[in-house]
Amino acid sequence: MLMQTHEARLAALREELKRRGVDGFVVPISDEHMSEYVGDYAQRLKWLTGFGGSAGYACVTLTHAAIFVDGRYTVQVREQVDGQLFEYKSVPADTLGAWLGEVCESGAKIAYDPWLHTWAWVEAVEKQVEPKGIAMVPADSNPIDAVWADRPAPSPAEAKVHDEAVAGRSSAEKRAAVADWLAREGHDAVVIPALDSVAWLLNIRGADVPHTPVALSYVIARKDGSAELFIAPEKVTPELARHLGNAVTIRDRQAFEGALGEYAGQSVALDPDFAVVGIAQALRAGGAKFAFKQDPTILAKAIKNPAEQGGQRDAQARDGAAVSRFLRWLEIEAPKGSVDELSAAARLQAFREEDPGLSDLSFDTISAAAGHAALPHYKVDEDSNIPIPPSSIYLVDSGGQYPGGTTDITRTVWIGPGEPTQEMRDRNTRVLKGHIQLARAVFPQGTTGGQLDVLARQYLWEAGVDYAHGTGHGVGSVLAVHEGPQRIAKPGGGQAGTGQELHAGMILSNEPGYYKPNAFGIRIENLVLTEERQIEGMEGRWLGFETLTFVPLDRKLIDVGLLTAEEIAWVDAYHAKVREVLSPRLSGDDLAWVERETAPL
């Protein structure tokens, strides 16, 4: 019999913990690869608690339980998780260590799955709990898996070859570059557990994780340019084996942990952000030395070559046509009061799916009406879904996976009848002004994303308002929609990537916003490509951004009186480019709508 209630699941977990002789267990949203999005088989937190967000964790002791989420999920966690079963905790103000210190006695043993946490996470928690006499202990196997009777199996989907013409570089070239890095750094091998790094290095793709075209696998790359790929046998086609060639040995994914014991006396590099504790433990047990270094594919993957840049431009044109057709449809249908958040998201997906090249969305669409638009990471479901009210703001943040690239775009539009308030137009225009300043930025080589962030916030700050998320994230090439190492955000505060130097070829989002709680939210997001800039009399190398995303901006929300002549010229030039890019892909009323929406301000 299946345990349908979360109360029953929590009770079953506690019985399993008693059987194992431990006093508690930590349950993250994570898989063995530290992926942002995880397959159904790894959705342990959702199974236990009901929470469906993309970041958070729970801790269960024999007498207490708590769920820890950040400010993005304050509303959602209360809608989805029973407060009678789990205390709500807000990070970073509330910490696991402090909570364990309150609810556990000295001598308590709290288990964690060493395949779901990094070394740094374990060290940080141990530092908090050891003075209170609490021990963190690695579990031999995950206790939730022992009580989750109908746990889904990992995806059996076959891995696919990623065309070298689209990738722009062969896998052999990429492996040779990794071998050169190993020689320079003085290591014999590097373990690559991040799924998008494996996909990039070997020029393969998969369908094992929602919205990210990767295959569940690991790679160990060696200093002679060879590599071992650990992947379930059913995923390997003859075509894939031919593509990988003799220099890549294919082994069963189940053999990975044991294979780490084959590096006795050798030096192995591990990325501290992606290599879980289990990997380090297996290397140490096998007699290898390991050192924490950034995965050598991370920066190389972020710097897109000309083929990847071309694929991205093609993907953006396809996507821009679909989103523009949706916005025209929305303008007609939503004022009737017959469109809700879910049906709007479904209609947008249907427009995208008319392109035979679309393989998936790049993330779950944020379809947010009225007050929901003030929640930057709102995820609509059957319970939260509301009609889009006439005479209101609607925000849609969405993207797709195409043969050549990954897209991510946000548009905020006014749903008639009537006109937006002056406050709405003021806030939208300040967001737009910041977006334009970042898009127009020219900066010297060596500049970081953290140094550029203020450009996007300055006009909001003038009005005494701000937004609580980053301004830009990296984007993959037919890979993860959120890709490191670069990021545009306020420096410090634990914001990973804000200190990363920007390089020509990096793709980032440009997405300032404004959010008035329970009223409305605004975000304008385009993707941009970092490129070299020539400046007369320049000293050193200079960079700027090429805008890649082409969909009209909502004119009804722009207060032209707040724009400078240069900003008006930017909007007009942007809209002229929208017409140029989309006109060959649209016809009839759709084309007429784009021409109307992109007329000069």
LUMFIZA-982614 format. One record per residue (C-alpha): z, x, y; residue in three letters; chain. Coordinates in steps of 0.1 Angstrom, whole numbers, plus 5000, padded with zeros to 4 digits. Each point is the difference from the previous one (the first is absolute). Layout:
REM LUMFIZA-982614
    up  east  north  res  chain
     Z     X      Y  ALA      A
...
//
This chain:
REM LUMFIZA-982614
    up  east  north  res  chain
  5000  5000   5000  MET      A
  4991  5013   5035  LEU      A
  5026  5003   5026  MET      A
  4986  4980   5029  GLN      A
  5028  5001   5025  THR      A
  5009  5031   5021  HIS      A
  5037  4993   4992  GLU      A
  4992  5004   4962  ALA      A
  4980  5031   5006  ARG      A
  5028  5016   5020  LEU      A
  5025  4991   4973  ALA      A
  4978  5015   4973  ALA      A
  4996  5032   5020  LEU      A
  5038  5003   5003  ARG      A
  5005  4996   4963  GLU      A
  4974  5028   4994  GLU      A
  5019  5022   5025  LEU      A
  5033  4994   4981  LYS      A
  4982  5008   4967  ARG      A
  4989  5033   5015  ARG      A
  5034  5009   5014  GLY      A
  4990  5001   5037  VAL      A
  5014  4981   5030  ASP      A
  4968  4993   5019  GLY      A
  4963  5005   5004  PHE      A
  4976  5005   5029  VAL      A
  4968  4979   5000  VAL      A
  4972  5012   5024  PRO      A
  4965  4987   5007  ILE      A
  4983  5029   4985  SER      A
  4979  5014   4972  ASP      A
  4999  5034   4983  GLU      A
  4975  5012   5027  HIS      A
  5019  4989   5031  MET      A
  4972  4976   5009  SER      A
  5002  4977   5030  GLU      A
  4986  4971   4980  TYR      A
  5010  4998   4963  VAL      A
  4986  4982   4969  GLY      A
  5016  4969   4986  ASP      A
  5016  5021   4972  TYR      A
  5020  5018   5027  ALA      A
  5012  4970   5020  GLN      A
  5035  5003   4987  ARG      A
  5017  4991   5033  LEU      A
  4979  4968   5004  LYS      A
  5009  4990   4964  TRP      A
  5037  5005   5005  LEU      A
  5004  4986   5035  THR      A
  4969  4980   5010  GLY      A
  4993  5023   5030  PHE      A
  4962  5005   5005  GLY      A
  4999  5025   5029  GLY      A
  4985  5034   4997  SER      A
  5031  5021   5009  ALA      A
  5037  4996   4990  GLY      A
  5024  5005   4971  TYR      A
  5030  4984   4983  ALA      A
  5031  5014   4984  CYS      A
  5019  4981   4974  VAL      A
  5035  5009   4988  THR      A
  5020  4981   4974  LEU      A
  5017  4980   5028  THR      A
  4978  5002   5030  HIS      A
  4963  5000   5010  ALA      A
  4981  5007   5033  ALA      A
  4964  5001   5011  ILE      A
  4991  5025   5028  PHE      A
  4969  4994   5022  VAL      A
  4990  5010   5035  ASP      A
  4994  4979   5031  GLY      A
  4965  4990   4989  ARG      A
  5015  4979   4972  TYR      A
  5031  4985   5015  THR      A
  4985  4965   4999  VAL      A
  4981  5003   4967  GLN      A
  5030  5013   4980  VAL      A
  5021  4970   5009  ARG      A
  4972  4977   4990  GLU      A
  4994  5016   4966  GLN      A
  5033  5014   4989  VAL      A
  5031  4980   4991  ASP      A
  5028  5010   5023  GLY      A
  5025  4988   4974  GLN      A
  4988  5028   4976  LEU      A
  4991  5028   5024  PHE      A
  5015  5012   5033  GLU      A
  4974  5005   5027  TYR      A
  5001  5036   5014  LYS      A
  4979  5013   5029  SER      A
  4987  5036   4999  VAL      A
  5004  5025   5016  PRO      A
  5033  4986   5013  ALA      A
  5013  4993   4965  ASP      A
  4998  5027   4974  THR      A
  5002  4999   4962  LEU      A
  5027  5027   5001  GLY      A
  5022  4982   5024  ALA      A
  4996  4967   4980  TRP      A
  5008  5017   4967  LEU      A
  5031  5015   5016  GLY      A
  5012  4965   5009  GLU      A
  4994  4983   4967  VAL      A
  5006  5028   4974  CYS      A
  5031  5018   4989  GLU      A
  5003  5037   4996  SER      A
  4985  5011   4967  GLY      A
  4972  4974   5001  ALA      A
  4966  5010   4985  LYS      A
  4969  4986   5017  ILE      A
  4968  5004   4981  ALA      A
  4965  5004   5014  TYR      A
  4966  5003   4984  ASP      A
  4989  5037   5006  PRO      A
  4963  4989   4998  TRP      A
  5004  4977   5030  LEU      A
  5018  5023   5025  HIS      A
  4993  5033   5018  THR      A
  5023  5030   4999  TRP      A
  5008  4996   5037  ALA      A
  5011  4964   4994  TRP      A
  5024  5010   4973  VAL      A
  5014  5029   5020  GLU      A
  5006  4977   5030  ALA      A
  5018  4973   4981  VAL      A
  5021  5026   4980  GLU      A
  5011  5016   5033  LYS      A
  5013  4965   5011  GLN      A
  5018  4990   4968  VAL      A
  5014  5032   4985  GLU      A
  5029  5002   5025  PRO      A
  5010  4965   4988  LYS      A
  5000  5011   4963  GLY      A
  4968  4981   4992  ILE      A
  4974  5016   4978  ALA      A
  4962  4993   5000  MET      A
  4987  5004   4964  VAL      A
  4964  5000   4988  PRO      A
  4992  4972   4975  ALA      A
  4982  5009   4968  ASP      A
  4979  4969   5004  SER      A
  4999  4971   5025  ASN      A
  5026  4974   4992  PRO      A
  4980  4972   5016  ILE      A
  4971  5007   4976  ASP      A
  5025  4994   4972  ALA      A
  5008  4964   5012  VAL      A
  4966  4991   5015  TRP      A
  4986  4982   4970  ALA      A
  4966  4990   5014  ASP      A
  4994  5031   5020  ARG      A
  4962  5005   5006  PRO      A
  4983  5030   4985  ALA      A
  4984  5025   5023  PRO      A
  4964  4991   5009  SER      A
  4975  5009   4972  PRO      A
  4971  5002   5025  ALA      A
  4975  5029   4994  GLU      A
  4998  5028   5025  ALA      A
  4967  5004   5018  LYS      A
  4980  5029   5013  VAL      A
  4999  5002   5038  HIS      A
  4965  5009   5010  ASP      A
  4998  5036   5013  GLU      A
  4974  4988   5027  ALA      A
  5028  4978   5014  VAL      A
  5028  5026   4994  ALA      A
  4980  5027   5018  GLY      A
  5016  5028   4978  ARG      A
  5000  5006   4963  SER      A
  5032  5000   4980  SER      A
  4993  5036   4990  ALA      A
  4999  5010   5038  GLU      A
  5033  4982   5006  LYS      A
  5017  5016   4970  ARG      A
  4988  5034   5011  ALA      A
  5016  4994   5034  ALA      A
  5033  4991   4983  VAL      A
  4997  5032   4978  ALA      A
  4996  5020   5032  ASP      A
  5031  4984   5014  TRP      A
  5020  5007   4969  LEU      A
  4989  5037   5002  ALA      A
  5011  5002   5036  ARG      A
  5033  4983   4994  GLU      A
  5008  5020   4969  GLY      A
  5001  4971   4974  HIS      A
  4984  4996   4966  ASP      A
  4996  4962   5002  ALA      A
  5007  4969   5021  VAL      A
  5010  4966   4987  VAL      A
  4982  4972   5018  ILE      A
  5016  4966   4994  PRO      A
  4988  4980   5031  ALA      A
  4973  4976   4987  LEU      A
  4977  5004   5030  ASP      A
  5002  5038   4998  SER      A
  4990  4999   4963  VAL      A
  4971  4976   5009  ALA      A
  4989  5022   5028  TRP      A
  5002  5033   4982  LEU      A
  4981  4988   4969  LEU      A
  4976  4976   5018  ASN      A
  5012  4971   4979  ILE      A
  5011  4965   5009  ARG      A
  5018  4971   4981  GLY      A
  5014  4965   5002  ALA      A
  5036  5005   4990  ASP      A
  5018  4993   5033  VAL      A
  4994  4970   5022  PRO      A
  4977  5009   5030  HIS      A
  4999  5037   4993  THR      A
  4972  5011   4977  PRO      A
  5019  5025   4978  VAL      A
  5007  5006   4963  ALA      A
  5035  5006   4987  LEU      A
  4999  5037   4992  SER      A
  5013  5035   5007  TYR      A
  4983  5033   5006  VAL      A
  5012  5036   4995  ILE      A
  4976  5023   5018  ALA      A
  5000  5037   4992  ARG      A
  4992  5032   5018  LYS      A
  4968  5006   4979  ASP      A
  4985  4968   5014  GLY      A
  5006  4980   4968  SER      A
  5021  4969   4998  ALA      A
  5016  4976   4975  GLU      A
  4997  4962   5006  LEU      A
  5027  4979   4984  PHE      A
  4986  4964   4996  ILE      A
  5002  4972   4975  ALA      A
  4972  5005   4974  PRO      A
  4986  4965   5005  GLU      A
  4992  5008   5036  LYS      A
  4977  5029   4991  VAL      A
  4963  4991   4996  THR      A
  4973  5024   4988  PRO      A
  4986  5000   5035  GLU      A
  5034  5011   5014  LEU      A
  5004  5027   4974  ALA      A
  4965  5014   5008  ARG      A
  5008  4999   5038  HIS      A
  5032  5019   4996  LEU      A
  4983  5027   4978  GLY      A
  5015  5028   4980  ASN      A
  5023  5014   5027  ALA      A
  5021  4968   5000  VAL      A
  5020  4993   4968  THR      A
  5007  4963   4994  ILE      A
  5034  4993   4984  ARG      A
  5020  4968   4994  ASP      A
  5022  4990   5029  ARG      A
  5028  4997   4975  GLN      A
  4998  5038   4994  ALA      A
  5006  5008   5037  PHE      A
  5038  5006   4998  GLU      A
  4997  5022   4969  GLY      A
  4972  5020   5016  ALA      A
  5023  5010   5029  LEU      A
  5019  5020   4973  GLY      A
  4969  5022   4994  GLU      A
  5004  5019   5033  TYR      A
  5029  5023   4990  ALA      A
  5003  5030   5022  GLY      A
  4973  4987   5024  GLN      A
  5003  4989   5036  SER      A
  4991  4964   5007  VAL      A
  4996  4983   5034  ALA      A
  5013  4965   5005  LEU      A
  4995  4977   5030  ASP      A
  5036  4989   5011  PRO      A
  4986  4965   5011  ASP      A
  4983  4991   4968  PHE      A
  5015  5021   4971  ALA      A
  5028  4979   4986  VAL      A
  5032  5015   4986  VAL      A
  4988  4996   4964  GLY      A
  4972  5024   5006  ILE      A
  5023  5027   5014  ALA      A
  5025  4995   4972  GLN      A
  4972  5003   4973  ALA      A
  4987  5032   5016  LEU      A
  5035  5015   5002  ARG      A
  5008  4991   4964  ALA      A
  4968  5017   4989  GLY      A
  5008  5032   5017  GLY      A
  4976  4998   5030  ALA      A
  5008  5009   5036  LYS      A
  4991  4974   5025  PHE      A
  4997  5000   5038  ALA      A
  4996  4970   5024  PHE      A
  4967  5003   5020  LYS      A
  4978  4973   5014  GLN      A
  4973  4990   4975  ASP      A
  4969  5021   5010  PRO      A
  4977  4970   4998  THR      A
  5019  4980   5026  ILE      A
  4986  5016   5032  LEU      A
  4966  5006   4984  ALA      A
  4998  4963   4990  LYS      A
  5009  4990   5036  ALA      A
  4971  5020   5016  ILE      A
  4969  4979   4992  LYS      A
  4968  5019   4994  ASN      A
  4966  4987   5014  PRO      A
  4992  4979   4969  ALA      A
  5034  4983   5002  GLU      A
  4996  4994   5037  GLN      A
  4966  4984   4994  GLY      A
  5015  4978   4973  GLY      A
  5027  4989   5023  GLN      A
  4975  4990   5027  ARG      A
  4981  4979   4975  ASP      A
  5032  4984   4987  ALA      A
  5010  4991   5036  GLN      A
  4967  4984   5008  ALA      A
  5002  4978   4968  ARG      A
  5036  4991   5008  ASP      A
  4993  4993   5037  GLY      A
  4974  4975   4991  ALA      A
  5023  4982   4976  ALA      A
  5029  4999   5025  VAL      A
  4978  4988   5028  SER      A
  4986  4972   4979  ARG      A
  5036  4990   4992  PHE      A
  5011  5001   5037  LEU      A
  4971  4977   5009  ARG      A
  5010  4976   4972  TRP      A
  5037  5001   5011  LEU      A
  4990  4992   5036  GLU      A
  4983  4968   4988  ILE      A
  5024  4989   4973  GLU      A
  5036  5010   5010  ALA      A
  5002  4979   5032  PRO      A
  4996  4969   4977  LYS      A
  5034  5008   4985  GLY      A
  4986  5001   4964  SER      A
  5003  5038   4994  VAL      A
  5032  5016   4987  ASP      A
  5009  5037   4996  GLU      A
  4991  5001   4963  LEU      A
  4967  4981   5004  SER      A
  4990  5023   5029  ALA      A
  5007  5031   4978  ALA      A
  4980  4985   4972  ALA      A
  4971  4992   5023  ARG      A
  5000  5036   5013  LEU      A
  5000  5014   4965  GLN      A
  4971  4977   4991  ALA      A
  4979  5013   5029  PHE      A
  5008  5036   4988  ARG      A
  4991  4991   4964  GLU      A
  4965  4990   5011  GLU      A
  4994  5037   5002  ASP      A
  4992  5011   4964  PRO      A
  5014  5035   5008  GLY      A
  5036  4987   5005  LEU      A
  5022  5011   4971  SER      A
  5034  4988   5014  ASP      A
  5020  4994   5031  LEU      A
  5017  5031   5013  SER      A
  5034  4982   5003  PHE      A
  5013  4965   5000  ASP      A
  4987  4982   5031  THR      A
  5026  4995   5028  ILE      A
  4990  4964   5011  SER      A
  5026  4991   5026  ALA      A
  5002  4970   5023  ALA      A
  5022  4993   5030  ALA      A
  5035  5015   4994  GLY      A
  4989  5016   4967  HIS      A
  4978  5023   5020  ALA      A
  5031  5015   5015  ALA      A
  5009  5015   4966  LEU      A
  4978  5031   4998  PRO      A
  5000  5002   4962  HIS      A
  5000  4962   4993  TYR      A
  4986  4991   4965  LYS      A
  4990  4964   4996  VAL      A
  5008  4982   4968  ASP      A
  5002  4964   4988  GLU      A
  5036  4997   5013  ASP      A
  4994  5015   5035  SER      A
  4965  4986   5006  ASN      A
  4997  4979   5032  ILE      A
  4970  4983   5017  PRO      A
  4985  5020   5028  ILE      A
  5010  4979   5031  PRO      A
  4974  4991   5025  PRO      A
  5007  5017   5034  SER      A
  5016  5031   4985  SER      A
  4995  5036   4992  ILE      A
  4988  5011   4965  TYR      A
  5001  5035   4987  LEU      A
  4981  5013   4969  VAL      A
  5003  5035   4986  ASP      A
  4978  5007   4971  SER      A
  4976  5024   4983  GLY      A
  4977  5006   4971  GLY      A
  4989  5026   4974  GLN      A
  4962  5007   5002  TYR      A
  4978  5026   4982  PRO      A
  5003  5025   5028  GLY      A
  5033  4993   5017  GLY      A
  5033  4982   5006  THR      A
  5004  4977   5030  THR      A
  5030  4987   5019  ASP      A
  4997  4978   5031  ILE      A
  5023  4977   5020  THR      A
  4988  4974   5025  ARG      A
  5022  4976   5020  THR      A
  4982  4968   5012  VAL      A
  5008  4970   5020  TRP      A
  4996  4967   4981  ILE      A
  4990  4972   5024  GLY      A
  5000  4976   5016  PRO      A
  5014  5010   5034  GLY      A
  5007  5034   5013  GLU      A
  5025  5027   4990  PRO      A
  5030  5005   5023  THR      A
  5000  5027   5026  GLN      A
  5027  5018   4980  GLU      A
  4978  5001   4969  MET      A
  4970  5013   5020  ARG      A
  5022  5026   5018  ASP      A
  5015  5013   4967  ARG      A
  4966  5000   4982  ASN      A
  4984  5019   5029  THR      A
  5028  5026   5000  ARG      A
  4995  5005   4963  VAL      A
  4962  5003   5006  LEU      A
  5005  5025   5028  LYS      A
  5022  5022   4977  GLY      A
  4973  4996   4973  HIS      A
  4973  5012   5024  ILE      A
  5020  5030   5012  GLN      A
  5005  5012   4965  LEU      A
  4964  4994   4991  ALA      A
  4989  5020   5031  ARG      A
  5024  5028   4995  ALA      A
  4987  5036   5001  VAL      A
  5025  5026   4988  PHE      A
  5002  5037   4989  PRO      A
  4999  5011   4964  GLN      A
  5037  5003   4989  GLY      A
  5010  4966   5014  THR      A
  5020  4978   4977  THR      A
  5000  4962   4995  GLY      A
  5035  4999   5014  GLY      A
  4988  5015   5033  GLN      A
  4974  4973   5004  LEU      A
  5021  4970   4993  ASP      A
  5012  4994   5035  VAL      A
  4964  4994   5012  LEU      A
  5000  4967   4982  ALA      A
  5034  4989   5012  ARG      A
  4999  5009   5037  GLN      A
  4989  4966   5014  TYR      A
  5025  4981   4978  LEU      A
  5027  5023   5012  TRP      A
  4991  4993   5036  GLU      A
  5008  4963   4993  ALA      A
  5033  5009   4981  GLY      A
  4987  4992   4965  VAL      A
  4991  5020   4969  ASP      A
  4991  4996   4963  TYR      A
  5020  5012   4971  ALA      A
  4973  5014   4977  HIS      A
  4978  5030   5001  GLY      A
  4967  5001   5019  THR      A
  4977  5015   4973  GLY      A
  4999  5010   4964  HIS      A
  4974  5019   4980  GLY      A
  4974  4982   4979  VAL      A
  4984  5011   4967  GLY      A
  4964  5001   4989  SER      A
  4997  4973   4974  VAL      A
  5037  5006   4994  LEU      A
  5034  4991   5015  ALA      A
  4999  4981   5033  VAL      A
  5031  5019   5010  HIS      A
  4994  5037   4995  GLU      A
  5019  5031   5012  GLY      A
  5007  5025   5013  PRO      A
  4990  4990   5035  GLN      A
  5017  4972   5020  ARG      A
  5002  4988   5036  ILE      A
  5036  4989   5007  ALA      A
  5030  5009   5021  LYS      A
  5011  5035   4989  PRO      A
  5033  5003   4981  GLY      A
  5019  4972   4986  GLY      A
  4989  5009   4965  GLY      A
  4964  4991   5007  GLN      A
  4981  5021   4974  ALA      A
  4967  5015   5013  GLY      A
  5006  4998   5037  THR      A
  5002  5038   5001  GLY      A
  4967  5004   4982  GLN      A
  4972  5017   5020  GLU      A
  4969  4978   5003  LEU      A
  4967  5015   4987  HIS      A
  4964  4990   5005  ALA      A
  4991  4977   4971  GLY      A
  5033  4982   4998  MET      A
  4999  4962   5002  ILE      A
  5029  4981   5016  LEU      A
  5007  4965   5011  SER      A
  5006  4992   5037  ASN      A
  5023  4969   5000  GLU      A
  5024  4994   5028  PRO      A
  5017  4966   5001  GLY      A
  5025  4977   5016  TYR      A
  5023  4975   4983  TYR      A
  5020  4972   5016  LYS      A
  5024  4987   4974  PRO      A
  4993  4964   4988  ASN      A
  4972  4996   5025  ALA      A
  4970  5022   4995  PHE      A
  4988  5035   4991  GLY      A
  4970  5022   5011  ILE      A
  4984  5030   4983  ARG      A
  4966  5015   5006  ILE      A
  4989  5024   4973  GLU      A
  4969  5021   4996  ASN      A
  4995  5031   4978  LEU      A
  4990  5032   5017  VAL      A
  4985  5033   4988  LEU      A
  5014  5032   5014  THR      A
  4970  5021   5013  GLU      A
  4993  5032   5019  GLU      A
  4993  4996   5037  ARG      A
  4980  5022   5023  GLN      A
  5014  5003   5035  ILE      A
  4983  5020   5028  GLU      A
  5020  5032   5006  GLY      A
  5023  4993   4971  MET      A
  5025  5025   4987  GLU      A
  5006  4998   4962  GLY      A
  4991  4971   4978  ARG      A
  5004  4964   5011  TRP      A
  5001  4967   4981  LEU      A
  4995  4963   5007  GLY      A
  4995  4968   4980  PHE      A
  4968  4981   4990  GLU      A
  5008  4963   4995  THR      A
  4988  4988   4966  LEU      A
  5009  4963   5000  THR      A
  4977  4974   5016  PHE      A
  5012  4964   5005  VAL      A
  5002  4982   5034  PRO      A
  5033  4999   5018  LEU      A
  5012  4966   5011  ASP      A
  4990  4996   5037  ARG      A
  5023  4970   5005  LYS      A
  5030  5023   4996  LEU      A
  4988  5027   5025  ILE      A
  5012  4999   5036  ASP      A
  4971  5019   5016  VAL      A
  5020  5004   5032  GLY      A
  5024  5024   4981  LEU      A
  4972  5023   4989  LEU      A
  4987  5030   5019  THR      A
  4963  5005   5005  ALA      A
  5000  5027   4973  GLU      A
  5017  4976   4976  GLU      A
  4975  4972   5007  ILE      A
  4972  5025   4994  ALA      A
  5016  5009   4967  TRP      A
  5002  4964   4988  VAL      A
  4965  4993   5011  ASP      A
  4987  5032   4982  ALA      A
  5020  4991   4969  TYR      A
  4986  4965   5000  HIS      A
  4965  5014   5004  ALA      A
  5005  5021   4970  LYS      A
  5014  4970   4980  VAL      A
  4967  4982   5008  ARG      A
  4980  5031   4989  GLU      A
  5018  5004   4967  VAL      A
  5003  4964   4990  LEU      A
  4967  4985   5012  SER      A
  4980  5012   4970  PRO      A
  5026  4984   4977  ARG      A
  5003  4966   5017  LEU      A
  4977  4971   5008  SER      A
  4999  4965   5015  GLY      A
  5032  4986   5014  ASP      A
  5021  5031   4988  ASP      A
  4978  5023   5020  LEU      A
  5000  4977   5030  ALA      A
  5038  5000   4999  TRP      A
  5003  5038   4999  VAL      A
  4975  5002   5029  GLU      A
  5021  4975   5020  ARG      A
  5033  5017   4992  GLU      A
  4987  5035   5009  THR      A
  4984  4992   5033  ALA      A
  5012  5023   5028  PRO      A
  5034  4991   5014  LEU      A
//
